[in-house]
Amino acid sequence: MKVTLKQIAEIAGVHRATVDKVLHDRDGVSDEVRKKVKKIINELGYRPNIIGKALACQNKPLVIAVVLLKVDALEEIKAGIEEAYGELKNFGLEIEYYLTNNFAAEQVNAINLLKDKKIAGVIISPLNDVSIKNAINELIDKGIAVVTINSDIPESQRLCFVGQDMMMAGRVAGKLMGEILNGEGKVAVITGSHNLLCSSERKNAFETVITDSYPGIEIIETIETYEQRIVAFQKTLSLLETVNDLNGIYITCGSVNEVGKAVRLMNKTKEIKIISFDLYPEIVELVKEGVINFTIGQDLFGQGYKSTKVLFEYLFFNKSPEAEHIKTAIDIRLKENIDLA
């Protein structure tokens, strides 16, 4: 026999609206009553009417806004989001995309556009800036759930973060560089921007490992590209023209192909060891050619897919995320395993 909200309310001795508040984790219920109602729900094995809810959502769609940066990771993240959307669209899910450049003011403007829209939730790859933290918190104050993806802004009130453990990934990269250089040499770090947490944490962790474990390696320069390909190419070319005895390059961000082009142009592929992130086709080719020695995958497709599923399940089923940080892969690839699925 199917259990109803009315039956739960009668057993608990509360109004049906109180049961609804408990089911959807809303305020206005004492801890004692909430605990009592949850106990009855679990004992009776109550399950929400999924079909009825899906039909209702078809008349009133569940809209998730996706705010992404125009960086190399964009297409793979979108592919994962679209995969999840294909599985969930029959439940009334709709996706709206908002793309911005790597500027805090531009991302804040995109977030502010969402405040007066009928948005249930937001997936965002945020810049780590106080103005963006405040804008995200304002969305949350309006009852809009927010999940961060690929890069995080942990001081915000976001629901959870889906992405790589960036400090661990940076430490792994530091260990790889230290070993491949036999603990000696000159290294340059190429990073996206100080206000992109994924870049800054990978950089900081890498530098800590090199400093603590490989004192014979000198980090001679850190270059910011602001995720602009032409900047990455030009600054790498300038670096190679001025530093004749460079031994290693560590890339925390996108524009890896442009760095590779500059190294090839200067005929430095055999002299310089390169460690990068991600598994885009152009990076795979650079690994096969021996230009890049290691690249570290982070499952961008999975980040898009998981963030969409997590946010949908929170909004539709009132299911909380499994963790505050849902970690994706640290997938070390080199020429010998670059073609693994």
N, C-alpha and C positions, 0 to 999 in steps of 0.2 A: 504493500500500500504506500502510495506516495505521500511523503511528509510535506505539510504546507506551513507557511509562515504563521498562519492563524493558529495552528495546533501548537507550534513552538511557543507563541505568545501566551496561549492559555496555560500551558504547562508551567511556564516561567512566571506567570502572574503579572505580565507586563503588556503594554500596548504593542500592536503589530509594528508600529513605526519605530519602537525601540529595538525590536529584532532587526529591522531593516538597517538601523544605524550600526548595530553590532556587525552585521554582515558586511557592510561597506566601510567599517572602521571610521565612522564619523564621530564627532564630539557630541556631548549632551547625554552621556550614559556614565553612571558611576562605575568605578572599577569592580565593585562587588557584583552589580547587576550584569556587567559585561562578562565577567567570568562565569556567572551562573548560566547565562544564555548560551555562551560558547560551549559549555559542558553539555547542555541539552542538544544543541545542534550536532555535536560530535556523536553523542550517544544514539541519536535517532538516525544518523547517517544522512542528514539533509544535503541535497545537491540542488543548486539553482537551475531554473528552467532555461537551459542553454538555447534550445530552439526558439523559444519565445523571445528571449533576449536578442538573438540574432535577427529575428524578424523585426523587432522594434528598432534595431540599429540600421536596418535597411531603409527605414523611413526617416531616421535621424542618424546619419552616419557618424562613426567614431573617427574623428580627424586627428591625425598625428602630423605635426610639422617637423621637417627635417632641415636643420640649419648646418650646412657643411662649408668648409673652406675649399677654395679653388686650388687644391694641391694635388700631387700625383696620386694620393690615396683615394681620391674622390670616386673614380669609376668602380673600383673593386668594392668599396663600401656600399655604393648605390646598388651594385649587383646583388649583394647580400640582402639589402633592404627589400629589393624587388622580389627576391625569392620568398622571403617571409610574407610579403604582401600577397603574392599569388596564393599562398596557403590560407590566408586570413580574410581575403576580400569578401568572401561570402558571409562573413559576420558583420559586414557593414563598415569595414576599415577603409579609410581613404588616406592617402599620403600626399602631402604638399611639400615641395622642395624650395629652399631658400639658400642661394649660394652667395658667399661673400669672399672678398680678398682678405689678406692677412693684416687687417687694420681694426683695432678695437672699436673705433667709432662706427665703422661700417657694420660690424657684427651687432653692436648695441642697437643700431637702427633697425636691423632685421628682426631682432628679438622684440623690440617695441611694437613693431607692426602686428605681432601676434596677440597682443594684450586684448584687443577689442574684437578679435576673430573668434569663431566658435571652434576653438582648438581644445582637445581633451589632453593632449600630451605633446612633448617636444623631445626630439633626439638632436643633440647638438655636439659638434666638435669644437669646444670653446677655446678662445685665447685666454690665457691666465692673467686677467686684468680685473681690477676692482670694479670698474664700471660694468663689466660683463657679469661678474658675480652678483652685483646689485640688481641688474636687469633680470637675471635668472631667478633670484629670490622674489622679485616682484611678480613674476609669472606664477611661482609656487604659492604666493600669498593669495593669488586669484583662483587657486584650486587646480592649476595646470601642472601635471607631473612632468618632471624633466629627467632624462637619462643622458649622461655624457658618454661620448664614444671617441676612441682613438687617442684623444688627449683629454685631460681632466681639469676640473677646477674644484678641488676637494673642500675648499672653505665655503662653498655654496651649499645650499640645502637640497641639492639634487638627490634623486632617488637612489641612483647607483651609477657606477662607471663600468663600461665594457671596453676592455683593451688590455694591452700588454702590461706586465709589471716592468715599467720603464727603467727603474733603478737596477733591477736584476739584469735586464737586457744590456744596460750600459756596463755593468760589471763583467758580464760574459764577453762583451766586445773588448774590454780592457785586457782580460786574460788572453783572448785570442791574439790581440796585437802584441802583447808582451812576449808570448811564446814564439810567434812567427818572426819577430825581430831578434829573437835570442836575447832579449833584455837590453838591447842597445840600439840607439839611433835617434833620429829627429822625426817628430810626428806633428802633423797639422790636423786640427779638428774643424770640420765644416758642419755648421748647424743652421737650423732654420731661423729661429728667432728666440730671444730671451723670454718672450711672453707666450711661447707655446710649450706647455709643460712637458710634452713627450720629447721634445728636442733638448730642453734644458736638463731634465733628469737623466737622460741618456748621456749627455755630455758630462755632467757632474760626477756620475758614478764611474764613468770611464776614467776621468782624470784622477779620481781617488785611488782606483786600482793601480794605475800607472805610477802615481806618486808613492804609494805605500809599498808596492810589490816589485816595481821595476825602476829603481833609481837611475839606471843607466839610460833610460829613455827620457828625452826632453820634448815637452809639448811646446813648440816654438811659436805657434799662432793659432788663434781661433777666428774663423771667418763666419759671419752671418750672411745668409743669402736671402732672407725674408721670403723663402719659398719661390723665388723668381729665377727661372732657368738661365736667363741671359746674365744675371748677376753671378750665379754659380759658375758659369763658364768663364766669365771675364776674371773673376777673383781667383779662380783656380789657376788660370793661365798666368796671371800676374805672380802668384805664389811660386809657380814652377820656374818662372824667369828670374826670380830674385833669390831663390833658395836652391842652389845646385845639388846639395847633398841631402835632400829630403828622403826619408826612408819609408814613411807611412802616412796614409790619409784615413781618417775616421769620419764617416758621414752619418750624422744623426737624423737627417731629414730627406726630403725629396731632391729632385734635380740630379740624381746619381748619374744619369746618362750624360749630362753636360760635363760633369767632373771627369767621367771616363773619356769623353771626346778631347778634353784639354790634355789629359795624360797621354793619350795616343798621339796627339798632335806634336807633343814635345818629345816623343819617343822614350817615355819613361816607364813603360808598362812592366819591364823586367826589374827596374830598380825600386819601384814604389809598391808597397803592399797596401791594399785598400780593403777596408771593411765597411759595409753599408747595411741598410735595412730594406726589407721587402723583396718581392718576387715578381715584379713586373716583367713582361717579356724582354724589354731592353736590358734589364738588369741580369736576367738569365743569360742573355747572349754575351754580356760582358764577363760573366763568370766563366762561360764556356771558352771564351777567347783568352782567359787568363788575366784580364785587366783587373777584375775584382777577385780577391782571394777568398773572402767569406761574405755572405749576406745573411741577414737574420730576419726570417719571416715572422709576421705577427698575426696572420689569419685575418686580413682586412675583410674578406667576404664574411667570415664568421662574426666579425664585430658588427657588421651591418645586420646580419640575420638575427643574431642573439639580442641585440638592443631592441629591435622591432618586436620580437617575440616577448621579451621581458616586459616592455612597456605595455603591449597589448594585453598580456595576461594580468598585469596590475590593474589596468583600466576596466577590463571586461570581467575578469574573475575575482578581482580584489586580491590577487595573489602577490605577495611581497617577493622581491628578488631573493635569490638564494644567498647572495652576499652583497656587501656594499661595493666591492670590487670584483667583478666577474672577469677573471683573467683569461687571456687568450695566449696563443703559443709563443714560445721563444724557440724558433725553428732554425737551427744553424745549417746553412747550405754552403757547399763548395762544389768544385767541378765534378767530383765523383758522385754526388747525390742530387745535383741541381734539377734533374728531370723527375724526381719523385713526385707523385701526385700529392 
